[in-house]
Amino acid sequence: MARFSVEVALRWSDMDTFGHVNNNQFMVLLEEARVAMMFTTAAEAGLTGFREGVVVARHEVDYLLPVTVPAQTRVDLWIDRIGNASFDFAYELTADDKLALRARSVMVPFDTGTQRPRRLTAEERAFLQQWTD
């Protein structure tokens, strides 16, 4: 399986009063990894459709270990499913080489002009396919 890996930086402000990274902040870290793949890497491959519109339809998260700052953190993500008008990201977040979180997101390409979901293009499908197992 091909995985897309991104080192993500923790910030002191990510911690809550209990001394670990707040659950909401993990969504920001996953978003940083998605943006790196769908906006930066896709744009380098000549695709701009994701940058023009894609929305999260669903998140599912399993918190496995608490994470504290500082820590070396990495998000590995891959495409778990490709449909006609949606696709699923799967993620693993490691902190200091320990698996701390598993998650999934259902993503929907979105036409911001019509404010409606749209189908994946053949080029987008081919781009996503390289990150599947």
Secondary structure, 3 states (H helix, E strand, C coil): CCCEEEEECCCHHHECCCCCECHHHHHHHHHHHHHHHHHHHHHHCCCCHHHHCEEEEEEEEEECCCCCCCCCEEEEEEEEEECCCCEEEEEEEEECCEEEEEEEEEEEEEECCCCEECCCCHHHHHHHHCCCC
